[in-house]
Every structure is written in C-alpha cells, then in structure tokens.
C-alpha cells in the first residue's frame, strides 16, 4: 500500500523500517501511468485480502479483515466503473472524480504532508525531504497529463473549483522562495532538532523550489487557465459520463450503504422534522411558542437566563 501511496506513511507516522526502504523519499505518481498502477495495485491488495479469509484467523482478526476489505473494496468500485478520476486520493483512500480541484490533487496534499506531517529529525530525514521536494515538480507535470487525459473523456472540475485551484497555485509562488512555507517549516524542524548543516540543507531546498517547483506550479496554473473556457458552472457529477452510476458508487464508498441518494435525502428530511418536533415541545415547555424553531433557538442563544 505504501508503495502506491508513500505520503500516507508520513501522514500516519509510519517509519521506512515498516513502510519500506525509501518510502519517506518518494511521492505518489499522479500521471496517467501512475493512476493505472494505483488501480492495478489496489486490485492486487484486494486479491491478497480475499486470500486471507481462508487462513486460520481469530474472531477478532476476521472482524479486522472484514473492515479493511470493506473499505478497500468500496474505494475500488468507482475505479472499476470509470476510467477518469483518481483512486486512493486524499488521506490515501478517497476516490476523487477530478485530478485537480481546489480541494484535491497533489498541489493540495503534497505541501500539507511536507509541512505538517513529515518529520525532520536528522540529516537522513532532511535528505528525504529534499528528495520529495524535488519530486514534487515532476508530480505536477505528470498531473497536467492526467488532467488532459480526463478532459478527453469529458471530465473536468467545475469553473468555480478551477478558479480557486488556479488562485491557490498562483498564491504559492507569489513570494520569494526563501519565504515559502515549504522552506520556513523545513527550517523550523531542522532548528528544533539541531540538524547538522541545516543552513546547507535550507540553501538546497530554496534552489529546488526556485529552479524546479516554482516553474512547475506556474506551468500547471497556466494550463488550468487555458482549460477554464472548457468547463461549466454545474457542480454535480451526474453531468459526467456515467455520472448517476458513479454517484451511487460514491455513496457506498463514502458511507458503506447501498441506499439511493433519494432515500438518504428522504431520511434527512424526516429526521429534520422529527428533531424540530422534539425541539418545539421543549421550547413550549419553557413558555416559548412564538416563531419558528430556528427563530426561537436564535433567541434562546442570546437569552441571559
């Protein structure tokens, strides 16, 4: 699994001794070929999990196996249905319909992992950080190829999402590389842990950011700007090829239910009515009966009693 999604080892604090040699130095491949490898890899993991059912397991182990199988199977179903999108996306599990949006993609995930989750305790960790920083530029270029691939299939994020993604990309390269959060967080970690030759590592990181990462971010932003006229304001995935079926698969993926969207919506409406009825009775019990439940709750919040 960590071979497919090395960043997630850092997210959960899993060391290379467990995740695999060199895991902390690598990034996920977000290219078209990388997506194909992720899908094939997840299918292979599912086959391995299925084989474990026939082994001698305790009851507790069987429960754990069923849990992992359910999560992994539900994550894989959308990838079987559609060629577009990205499997094992954010947090190492979710399927995303868009290679790039304002919420998804390596331009969101990789800086978060590097800044917030990746530890730098010594020179080995610092070298791993530099390796990932350098790989980030290539990841962004590969991502552009995946966006182009999905666009040919009729899939692109809605206009407001692209606008925010473009704005976020441009803002990350608006200042000097030396002031970038990818550098300042790196510097802080090295200082906190008294890493030898911290100044040298920082200088190398600034050079990578300036010479490789900034140009790659700029290329991706420019490409998304070029694509902007091709998208739509409609947000729902039902507009996408096989969108209705994909939406149903995502319901199962995200919630482990086979209920339809309409059934879930009806449950929501019924629950709102039930809860409002209970709130209304409680409010009337304290002599508050005028206005809607919402209006009375707002008044209650400002009541000094």
C-alpha positions, 0 to 999 in steps of 0.5 A: 500500500505504501508503495502506491501511496508513500505520503500516507506513511508520513501522514500516519507516522509510519517509519521506512523500517515498516513502510519500506526502504525509501518510502519517506523519499518518494511521492505518489505518481499522479500521471496517467501511468501512475493512476493505472498502477494505483488501480492495478495495485489496489486490485492486487491488495484486494486479491491478497485480502480475499486470500486471507479469509481462508487462513486460520484467523481469530474472531477478532482478526476476521472482524479486522479483515472484514473492515479493511476489505470493506473499505478497500473494496468500496474505494475500488468500485468507482475505479472499476466503473470509470476510467477518469478520476483518481483512486486512493486520493486524499488521506490515501483512500478517497476516490476523487472524480477530478485530478485537480480541484481546489480541494484535491490533487497533489498541489493540495496534499503534497505541501500539507504532508511536507509541512505538517506531517513529515518529520525532520529529525536528522540529516537522513530525514532532511535528505528525504525531504529534499528528495520529495521536494524535488519530486514534487515538480515532476508530480505536477507535470505528470498531473497536467497529463492526467488532467488532459487525459480526463478532459478527453473523456469529458471530465473536468472540475467545475469553473468555480473549483478551477478558479480557486485551484488556479488562485491557490497555485498562483498564491504559492509562488507569489513570494520569494522562495526563501519565504515559502512555507515549504522552506520556513517549516523545513527550517523550523524542524531542522532548528528544533532538532539541531540538524547538522548543516541545516543552513546547507540543507535550507540553501538546497531546498530554496534552489529546488523550489526556485529552479524546479517547483516554482516553474512547475506550479506556474506551468500547471496554473497556466494550463488550468487557465487555458482549460477554464473556457472548457468547463461549466458552472454545474457542480454535480457529477451526474453531468459526467459520463456515467455520472448517476452510476458513479454517484451511487458508487460514491455513496457506498464508498463514502458511507458503506450503504447501498441506499439511493441518494433519494432515500438518504435525502428522504431520511434527512428530511424526516429526521429534520422534522422529527428533531424540530418536533422534539425541539418545539415541545421543549421550547413550549415547555419553557413558555416559548411558542412564538416563531419558528424553531430556528427563530426561537433557538436564535433567541434562546442563544442570546437569552441571559437566563 
